[in-house]
């Protein structure tokens, strides 16, 4: 297993990628998809995309609402045939050099395409989906879901998990380490870059000397209610403002909590915000919050916070430690310890020089490790070129 986080070199000549995914929501998943495609094209590669229609991030597919769970899952499996027909047509017409697929459950089309056309198959994996969906959404056919996921992992030429933690799930499914290249998420540093924080606050109409900020889909497990309590109770944060850039099911509870604590005037929730508008909000953060994290994820917001030189507070979970170092480019607290989370925020709130140092070093790390979409595009292209060699050589080449 190799982590693809070193700097790459620009492509000497363009490749032709056939790119496929099933993501319908225009949320963080969609951002990852669009950013990588854009970066590949910017590097001179041709990308042919086979994809479903996208929908609003706050909506669910109509068919998921209407169909019984077991019928919906069988339909997902059956969709593999239609997907394969679309991919096969694209492969015949465009003759791609490589096939790149973002993994989903009940998704066998990539396996068939590789077998029929002999195209090298790169599989991006962002989560152990059978486990995740079984835990949060429920599965009518859990064994079938797990089988379909393992089949993808085992049949891909190279598997690209976003963290080392996630890579262990893939290794446990029988995929050799030599077929796995860890590739974290990235950021576009042409859009997410350090800027004047005070000017950003003024532009948003925020007069507070200290802004605590969070970007993302607002769920109960994020623990933002503890931040509301903190700005209401800690004298060191008596003038702090909580800026939440996003929306979600926990919004109403947060608003009610802020009202009860009489700090509603010190909290702003923007609602769903287009990704291209995020920099003007993140730039207003003095402290960027990652209160909780899924243990195997590579949070997009983390790289955006880093690129904009924000002082980050995050849990010291294994996947976060793959990217951040406590006291050097962030302040980390024991995962799940909300008292420590609050204490860490309070410490950082009273130390402007420390905030500046952590932010600067976080931005330097983005540059040093090339944790960018362009860097990922360069590394993906390098893998694609080397796929004519034995795969154990591939994993050492990036």
N, C-alpha and C positions, 0 to 999 in steps of 0.2 A: 504494500500500500504506500502511496506517495501523496504528499500534500502539494498541490499545484499553486504555490503562493509566491514563487520567485518571479523576478522580472523576466518577461519574454522579449523577443525581438519581432519587429513588424514582419508580416508575411511577404516573402519574395514574389509570390504570384498567387492569384486568387484561386480558391477552391469553390466547388459547387456543393452546397449543403441542402439536403431535404430535411426540413424541420417539422416536427409534429407534436401537438399537445392536445389535451382535452379540457383545459382550463377555460371556464366560461365567465367567471366573475372578474371584473376589472378591479382587482385588489392587489395586494403585494405579490401574489403569484404572477399576475398579469404584468406587473412591472418588471419582474425578473425576465420573463419571456421577451417582452418588447425591448428591454435594454440590451440583452445579449444579441438579439437579432440585429438591432441597430449597430452595435459594436462590430459584429461580423461584417456587415455591409460596409461600414466605415473603413474597415481594413482591406476592402477590395474583394470580398468574397460574395458570391451570389447565394442567396438564401430563398428557397422555394418553400412556402409555408402551407401546410395542410392543417386546418384548425376549425373548431366550431365557432358559432356566433357568440360574441361576448355579451354579457348582461351587467346591469348595475350591481355594484358590490354589496348593496344592502338587500338584494333580491335573491331568491332561490329559484332554480329551474322549475318551471311549471310541472314538468313530468315527475320531479321528485315529490312535489306536493300531492299529486293526484294518484300516482301509482303505489300499490302496496310495496313494501320494502323488497320482498323476494322477487317481485316482477321487475322492479327497477334495476336490481342487480343483474338479473338475467338479460335485461335489455342492454346494460352496459357491456356485458360479455358479448352479446350478439352484435353490438356496434363495432366490435373488432373486425368483423367481416366487411362491413361498409367502409370502415377506415382503411382496411387493407386494399380494397378495390381503388379507393382514392389515391392511396400512396403508390400502388402499383402503376396506375395511370401516370402519375407524376414522375415515377422512376423511369418508365419507358420513354416519356417525352423529353425529360431533362437530363437523364443519365448522370445522376449526382455522384460525387466522389465519396460522400459519407452520408449516413442517416443519423440524425440527432433527434432523440425523443425525450420528452419530459414524462416521467413515469406516472401512471395512474393505476388504480385497481381494475381488474377484469380487462386488461389491455394486452392482447396477444398479437396485434398487427405488426409490431416491430420484429417479433420473432419470425413471423412468416415472411416478411419482406427480406430479412437477412438470408433466410434459407432459399428463397426463390431467386433472388437477384444477386446474392453474394456481396451485398453492400456492407462495408464496415458499420457497426451499430454502436453509437455512443448513447448511453442511457443516463440522463440526469435524475437523481433521486433526492427529494427534499424532505422526505419523512418516511417512516415505516408505516405505510398507509393502512395496512390491514389491522395493525395494532391500534393506530390512532382512530380510525373510523369505528372500529369495534368498541373502543372505550367511550367515544364522544357521540357518535351518531348511531351506533348500533349496526349490526350486519345480520341479515337473514341467512347468509351463506358464508360464515366465517372461514370454513376450511377451503372453500372455493376461492375466496378472496386471497387468503394466504398463499394458496397454490399458484394463483395467477401472478402474484407479486414475486414469489421465488423464481418462477419460470422466467420472468423478464430479467431479473438480476443474473441468473445463471446463463442465459443465452446471449446477453449483450457482449459485444467485443470488449468494451471497457465501460465500467460503471463509475459515475461521477457523483458521489454523495457530497453534501455541502459541509459536513463536519466529520471529524475523526470518530466522534461518538456514533454517528449514523453509520459510518463505515463498518463498525463492529457488528451491527445487525446484518449487514450484507455478507460479511465474512462468516458469521454464524449460520447463514443459509447455504454455505458451501461454495461461495465464490472465492477463488484464490486472491490473496493480497495483491498479486502481480496484475490482476485484472481490475484493480480499484485505484482511482486517482481522486483524492479529496480536493474539491474545488469550492471554496467559500463563496458566498455572495459578494457583490462589489458595489461600486458607486461611480457615478459620472462626475468626475472632479471639475469638468468644465461648467457644471451647474451648481454642484455642492462644493463651495469653497468658503474659506473664512471671509467675513465682512464685518461692517460696523454694527455691533450689537445695539448700541444706544439709538442709532438711526433706525434700525429695524423695529425697535420698541415704539419709537415715535410714529413710524408709519402705520403701526397697528393700533395706535391710540392707547398704549400701555405706559403708564408713568411710574410703575414700580421700579425700585432700584435692583430688585432681584426677581428673575422669572425662572420658575421651575417648569420644564417642558416635557411633554410626552407626545409621541407620534404613534398612531396605530388604531386598530379596531378595539374599542373599549369593552373589555370583558371583565367580569367580576374577579377572576383570578389574577388580573394584573395588579390588584392591590392599591389602586389609586385612592381609595377611600382613606387609606392611612396618610396620604399626602394632604388631603383635605383636613383631616384631624390635626396634622402637624402645623399647617399654616394658621389654624385656629387657636392652637394652644401654646406654641413655642414662641417666647418673646423675641428670639433671634430671627424669627420669620414673620414678625408682626406686619411687615410691609411687603411680604412676598406675594407674587401672583402666580397662580397655576394656569398654564396654557396647555390645553389638550387639543391636539390637531387630529381630529378624527371623529368617529361616532361609533355607536354600538349599543348592545343590550344593557350595559351597565350605566348608560348616561343618566337615565331618570333617577336612579338611586344616588348617583353622585351629586346631582343637582339638589335633591331633597336633603342630602347630608350637609351640603354647603349652606343651604337655607337655614337648616336647624342650628348650624354653628355661627350663623350671621356672617359668613364670608363669601356669599354668592357674588358680591361685587369684586371679589379678588380671584375669581375663577372664570376662564373663558373656554368654552367648548366650540370649536369651529364648525363641527359637522363634517361630512365627507368633503375632502379637499383634493382637487386634482394634483397629481404627483408633481407636475411642473411648477406648482405654486408652493411646494413645501419649503424650499430654501428661505423664502422671506419670513416664514414662521420660525424655522429652526434657528435662524440667525438671531432671533430675539431671545433665545434661551441662554440663561447664565449657567444653569445646571440641566443637563439632559438625562432623563430618567428611563431606565430599563428595569422596572420594579420586579418583574418575574420573566421567566423564559422557559419555553419547552426545552427539555434536556438535550434534544438532538438537533435543534434548529440553528440556522445561521441568520439572525435577525437583520433584515434590510436596514432598519432604522439605525442600528449600531454603526454601520459603515457610513451612513449619512451624517450622524452625529460626529464621528471621527473626522470626516473630511472637512467639516465646517468648524473644526477646532473647538467643539463644545466640551465642557467638563462633564464627564459621564459618571453616573452612579448605577451600578449593575450588580447582579448576584454573581458570586464566585463559583458558578457551576462550570463543569468541565468544558462545555462547548464555548462558554464565554472566555475561559482561560486560554483557549486556542487562539484568541485574537487580542485580548487585553491583559495588561499586567497591573496588579494593584499597586498604587502609589507611584507608578511611573507614567501611565497614560490614562488612568481612571482611578476611582475608589470603588472597591468591591466589598460586598458584605456577604455573610453566610446565607445561602439560598433559603428562602422561606422565613428568615428571621426578620420580621417587620420592625422590631425594636431597633435592631442594628441598622436596618434600612433608614429609619428616621434619624438615628444618631449620625449616620454618615452624611445625610443631607444637611443636617444642622452644622456639622463640622465644616463642610465645604461652603455653606452659606456665609460663614464668618471669615473666610480666607480667600480673598480675591487673587492674591499672587499664586496660590495653589491652583485655583481654577484656571488661570492663564497658563500655568506650566503644563497641567494635565491636557488641556485642549491642544496646545502647541505640539506636544509629543504624540498625541493621538493622530493629528493630521500628518505628522512626519512619518508615522508608521504606515499610513495609507500609501504614501509615496514610496517608502522604502521597500515595502512588500508588494507594491503594485496591486493593491486590493481594489481594483477597478474593473468595470465591465470591459474596457479595452484590453486590460491585462488578461481577463478570462477568455476573451475572443482570441487573443494571440495564443494562449495555451491550448485552447480547443483545436485551433487550426494546426498547431504543432503535433498534437495527438493524431489528428486526421491524416497528416502527411506520413507519420511513422507507422500507420496501421498495416502497411505492406510488410513490415518486419514482424517477428514474433512478438506477442503481446508483452512478454516479460521485459523486452527492450523498451516498449512504449512507456511503461510506468516509470522508467528511470530518465526519460528524456525531457521532462518538464519540471 
